[in-house]
């Protein structure tokens, strides 16, 4: 039986979808490219890097950037595919494993978070990934159901964590009710139970409250979660409710989860005065390390120390991701882990 592993499962690599001039990131490319190059540097030290690039011209441009920054290009695999945007977590493949460590790749529908943004090209990326780089021994399945990777968290033991605000939003699967969605996800992702959170939302988040901006599973029945200690902040009441909700949850064994709170950064705004979704929960686990988004904030170091508690055997690496949140996402949002056995030999 196939199931959705936890994100600390051993990886072949990580997939990124490279930003370009025809994406919404276009005004920020000068600031965003260094962020991507720093992420590429850290990933290629430890595993393969799969880069989805819009066309051959962009591939050549990216290769030059990688070489000029002394990044090990032998660790990089390119997939040529037209792209609308950069959010690999949500348009990327969702990969299951089984007790024999065999894999199955599922291609769900990506509709731009409820048709908020163009998504035609991004919804086709997985077809190209499967065709060009997936190990031929890996099973694949396409499912006519809208689901983004950022909307779900797995503990690797059969429990799925998500938010009602996202998965029950009629802009995703209007013909499905909660019971039908739960049945489909339990079957297709090989899970035993789903925890549906009712609280938690970040201003500036246009995903309808993806779980990866709020709460993350960690080993040993641990939850790492966002908190707000500023009573004057608009998020304060909502995150007090979220914390109370998490304290009431029980593990499969009927015990309380071990909770690790994350600090609250100072508010970040764009030039239009819009609040930006700066969240430390949007970290990326790779082989032997956790890449933690930082925001040039006094809370950055506290966040690194808190996340270290959840992953004591991993190296903590802070990466400046302030430029990313100007398009309302962060480090985990732009990446998708590829479990061991995903890539061709």
C-alpha distance (Angstrom), angle and dihedral (degrees) to the residues before:
residue distance angle dihedral
X1 . . .
X2 3.80 . .
X3 3.81 121.2 .
X4 3.80 138.8 175.9
X5 3.82 108.0 -97.7
X6 3.77 125.3 -144.0
X7 3.79 114.6 -96.3
X8 3.81 92.4 -109.7
X9 3.83 88.9 67.2
X10 3.82 110.3 120.8
X11 3.80 112.9 -83.3
X12 3.79 139.4 -147.4
X13 3.76 90.0 -158.5
X14 3.79 150.5 -52.1
X15 3.79 128.2 -93.1
X16 3.80 122.5 -137.1
X17 3.80 126.4 179.0
X18 3.79 107.9 -142.9
X19 3.84 119.3 -125.7
X20 3.79 118.3 -123.7
X21 3.79 142.4 172.6
X22 3.80 94.5 -82.9
X23 3.82 94.0 56.2
X24 3.81 127.0 86.2
X25 3.80 86.7 -107.0
X26 3.82 90.1 69.6
X27 3.85 96.1 106.5
X28 3.81 90.3 53.5
X29 3.82 102.7 41.4
X30 3.79 94.1 113.0
X31 3.82 90.1 56.9
X32 3.82 96.3 36.2
X33 3.81 100.3 50.6
X34 3.84 92.7 67.9
X35 3.82 88.5 51.9
X36 3.80 90.7 53.7
X37 3.79 92.5 45.8
X38 3.80 91.8 51.9
X39 3.80 90.0 50.3
X40 3.82 90.8 47.6
X41 3.80 90.0 50.9
X42 3.80 93.1 54.4
X43 3.80 95.8 43.7
X44 3.81 95.8 48.3
X45 3.81 90.8 53.2
X46 3.79 88.4 66.0
X47 3.81 111.0 21.4
X48 3.77 147.0 -12.8
X49 3.78 123.2 -53.5
X50 3.81 120.5 -146.1
X51 3.79 111.9 -157.9
X52 3.79 119.5 -167.2
X53 3.80 108.3 -155.9
X54 3.79 128.6 -171.2
X55 3.82 96.7 -127.9
X56 3.81 144.1 -22.7
X57 3.79 92.1 -83.3
X58 3.81 90.9 57.9
X59 3.81 90.6 45.5
X60 3.80 89.8 57.6
X61 3.81 91.2 47.3
X62 3.80 92.4 49.5
X63 3.81 93.2 47.0
X64 3.78 89.5 55.0
X65 3.79 90.9 50.5
X66 3.80 92.0 49.7
X67 3.80 92.8 49.9
X68 3.79 92.5 46.7
X69 3.81 90.1 54.1
X70 3.82 93.5 48.4
X71 3.79 93.2 -114.4
X72 3.81 115.2 160.8
X73 3.81 99.6 -108.3
X74 3.82 90.5 -174.4
X75 3.81 85.2 73.5
X76 3.81 92.5 54.6
X77 3.80 126.0 92.6
X78 3.80 119.2 -170.4
X79 3.79 127.3 -148.8
X80 3.79 115.6 -167.7
X81 3.82 109.8 -144.7
X82 3.81 134.0 138.4
X83 3.80 110.4 -104.1
X84 3.79 136.1 -164.5
X85 3.79 96.9 -165.1
X86 3.81 146.5 -17.4
X87 3.81 108.2 -97.0
X88 3.80 101.1 118.1
X89 3.81 92.9 165.5
X90 3.77 89.6 67.3
X91 3.79 104.5 35.2
X92 3.81 95.9 32.9
X93 3.81 128.5 99.8
X94 3.79 120.7 -80.9
X95 3.80 109.2 -140.0
X96 3.80 128.4 -155.5
X97 3.79 129.3 -166.7
X98 3.81 136.0 -164.8
X99 3.79 139.0 -150.5
X100 3.83 90.1 -81.9
X101 3.84 90.1 52.6
X102 3.79 90.8 -114.1
X103 3.79 115.1 146.2
X104 3.77 138.8 -134.9
X105 3.81 122.8 -167.1
X106 3.79 118.7 -150.0
X107 3.79 121.9 -159.8
X108 3.80 109.7 -158.2
X109 3.80 123.9 -177.5
X110 3.80 117.4 -88.6
X111 3.82 112.5 -158.0
X112 3.81 102.0 173.6
X113 3.82 95.8 -90.7
X114 3.76 94.6 -56.2
X115 3.82 98.4 -23.2
X116 3.81 93.1 -60.6
X117 3.82 91.9 130.2
X118 3.78 139.8 21.4
X119 3.79 109.6 -80.6
X120 3.82 109.3 158.8
X121 3.82 95.2 110.4
X122 3.80 94.5 39.2
X123 3.79 90.7 52.9
X124 3.83 88.4 58.7
X125 3.83 97.0 49.5
X126 3.80 96.0 91.3
X127 3.79 91.0 57.3
X128 3.79 89.1 59.0
X129 3.82 93.1 43.5
X130 3.81 90.7 52.0
X131 3.80 92.3 45.9
X132 3.80 97.4 44.8
X133 3.81 109.1 34.2
X134 3.81 115.6 5.9
X135 3.79 117.3 113.4
X136 3.84 106.2 -102.9
X137 3.81 89.4 -131.9
X138 3.81 90.2 64.1
X139 3.80 115.6 97.8
X140 3.79 117.8 -131.5
X141 3.79 134.7 -159.6
X142 3.81 133.8 -178.6
X143 3.79 116.1 -149.1
X144 3.80 125.1 -164.0
X145 3.79 93.5 -135.1
X146 3.81 129.0 103.1
X147 3.80 112.7 -118.4
X148 3.80 133.8 149.5
X149 3.78 123.0 -156.2
X150 3.80 91.5 -129.7
X151 3.80 89.7 62.2
X152 3.81 95.6 66.0
X153 3.81 138.5 55.5
X154 3.81 125.1 -170.8
X155 3.81 127.7 -159.7
X156 3.81 89.3 -157.6
X157 3.81 90.0 -119.9
X158 3.79 100.7 82.2
X159 3.81 103.8 -77.8
X160 3.79 120.9 116.7
X161 3.81 121.8 -163.3
X162 3.80 122.4 -155.9
X163 3.81 144.1 140.1
X164 3.78 127.9 -103.3
X165 3.80 90.1 -142.7
X166 3.79 91.2 65.7
X167 3.79 108.6 31.1
X168 3.81 95.5 39.6
X169 3.79 93.9 46.2
X170 3.82 108.8 119.8
X171 3.81 89.7 -136.7
X172 3.83 88.5 76.4
X173 3.81 111.2 40.4
X174 3.83 107.7 -4.4
X175 3.81 94.1 174.1
X176 3.83 93.2 58.7
X177 3.79 127.7 78.5
X178 3.81 124.2 -156.3
X179 3.79 93.9 -91.3
X180 3.81 92.1 51.4
X181 3.81 93.1 45.9
X182 3.78 90.8 49.6
X183 3.80 92.5 49.4
X184 3.81 92.3 49.5
X185 3.81 94.8 47.9
X186 3.79 94.4 45.7
X187 3.80 89.9 51.5
X188 3.79 100.0 40.7
X189 3.83 96.7 40.1
X190 3.80 95.2 39.6
X191 3.80 94.5 -123.2
X192 3.82 131.9 149.8
X193 3.79 101.5 -150.5
X194 3.80 143.1 5.7
X195 3.80 126.0 -140.6
X196 3.81 108.8 -151.4
X197 3.80 112.1 -158.8
X198 3.78 116.5 -153.8
X199 3.82 100.0 -170.1
X200 3.78 136.1 60.2
X201 3.79 134.6 74.1
X202 3.79 134.2 164.4
X203 3.79 121.0 -145.1
X204 3.79 108.8 -116.3
X205 3.80 92.9 29.0
X206 3.80 108.7 125.7
X207 3.82 96.0 -178.5
X208 3.82 94.0 85.4
X209 3.83 91.5 -109.0
X210 3.77 108.9 -42.3
X211 3.78 111.1 -155.9
X212 3.82 91.8 -128.6
X213 3.81 89.8 69.2
X214 3.82 92.0 53.0
X215 3.82 118.7 25.3
X216 3.81 133.2 13.0
X217 3.78 132.7 -168.7
X218 3.80 117.4 -123.9
X219 3.82 130.8 -178.9
X220 3.81 122.3 -73.8
X221 3.81 97.7 33.9
X222 3.79 92.6 -59.3
X223 3.81 129.3 152.3
X224 3.81 121.4 -160.8
X225 3.78 110.3 -160.1
X226 3.79 146.2 173.5
X227 3.80 119.7 -103.5
X228 3.80 134.0 -176.5
X229 3.81 118.9 -151.8
X230 3.80 97.0 176.5
X231 3.79 107.8 99.3
X232 3.80 90.3 -164.1
X233 3.80 92.9 56.2
X234 3.80 117.7 101.3
X235 3.81 89.2 -128.0
X236 3.80 96.6 55.9
X237 3.81 100.8 93.5
X238 3.80 93.8 41.1
X239 3.79 93.6 52.8
X240 3.78 92.6 44.8
X241 3.81 86.2 57.9
X242 3.81 90.9 46.7
X243 3.79 91.7 52.5
X244 3.80 91.6 49.5
X245 3.79 89.5 49.3
X246 3.81 91.7 51.9
X247 3.80 91.5 48.7
X248 3.80 89.0 56.4
X249 3.81 95.2 52.8
X250 3.79 121.6 105.1
X251 3.79 129.8 -151.4
X252 3.79 123.0 -126.1
X253 3.81 86.1 -91.4
X254 3.82 91.3 54.9
X255 3.80 95.4 -108.1
X256 3.80 130.6 125.0
X257 3.78 118.3 -96.7
X258 3.79 119.3 -110.6
X259 3.81 103.3 -112.9
X260 3.81 125.5 -149.8
X261 3.82 113.7 -174.1
X262 3.78 122.2 -148.9
X263 3.81 122.8 -142.4
X264 3.78 124.5 -106.8
X265 3.81 115.9 -115.6
X266 3.77 122.4 -143.6
X267 3.82 113.3 -88.8
X268 3.80 114.3 -82.0
X269 3.82 121.9 -155.6
X270 3.79 137.4 -176.0
X271 3.80 125.1 -131.7
X272 3.80 90.2 -87.8
X273 3.79 91.0 57.7
X274 3.82 94.8 -108.6
X275 3.81 116.5 148.2
X276 3.80 111.7 -116.4
X277 3.83 123.3 -141.1
X278 3.80 102.1 -115.4
X279 3.81 105.7 174.4
X280 3.79 130.2 163.3
X281 3.81 90.0 -156.5
X282 3.80 88.5 77.3
X283 3.81 94.7 83.6
X284 3.82 126.0 138.4
X285 3.80 123.5 -131.6
X286 3.82 115.7 -147.9
X287 3.80 132.3 167.0
X288 3.78 106.2 -54.1
X289 3.80 97.0 -13.9
X290 3.78 145.2 65.1
X291 3.80 117.4 -140.4
X292 3.80 106.3 -147.4
X293 3.81 122.6 -163.3
X294 3.79 114.1 -126.7
X295 3.79 127.3 -167.7
X296 3.83 106.6 -161.0
X297 3.78 86.3 -95.0
X298 3.80 134.0 137.3
X299 3.82 88.4 -120.4
X300 3.84 93.1 61.1
X301 3.81 95.4 91.5
X302 3.79 92.7 46.0
X303 3.80 89.7 52.7
X304 3.80 91.3 53.0
X305 3.80 91.2 51.2
X306 3.80 93.1 47.7
X307 3.80 94.2 49.4
X308 3.81 89.6 47.1
X309 3.82 87.6 62.6
X310 3.80 89.3 59.2
X311 3.82 95.0 47.6
X312 3.83 105.0 30.0
X313 3.81 93.3 165.8
X314 3.81 94.1 53.3
X315 3.79 129.2 83.0
X316 3.82 113.1 -118.4
X317 3.81 114.2 -133.6
X318 3.78 119.3 -176.8
X319 3.81 115.9 -151.4
X320 3.79 124.6 -172.2
X321 3.82 105.3 -115.2
X322 3.78 100.2 163.9
X323 3.84 92.1 115.0
X324 3.83 91.0 56.1
X325 3.79 96.0 59.1
X326 3.80 90.7 61.4
X327 3.79 83.0 80.0
X328 3.82 90.4 43.5
X329 3.82 101.3 -105.7
X330 3.79 138.9 83.6
X331 3.81 144.4 -157.1
X332 3.80 101.6 -52.7
X333 3.82 90.1 43.9
X334 3.81 92.9 60.6
X335 3.81 96.2 47.0
X336 3.81 141.0 63.9
X337 3.79 123.4 -166.3
X338 3.82 117.6 -132.6
X339 3.82 111.2 -149.5
X340 3.80 123.5 -131.7
X341 3.81 109.6 -73.0
X342 3.83 95.5 28.3
X343 3.80 98.7 110.0
X344 3.77 130.4 63.9
X345 3.78 113.4 -100.2
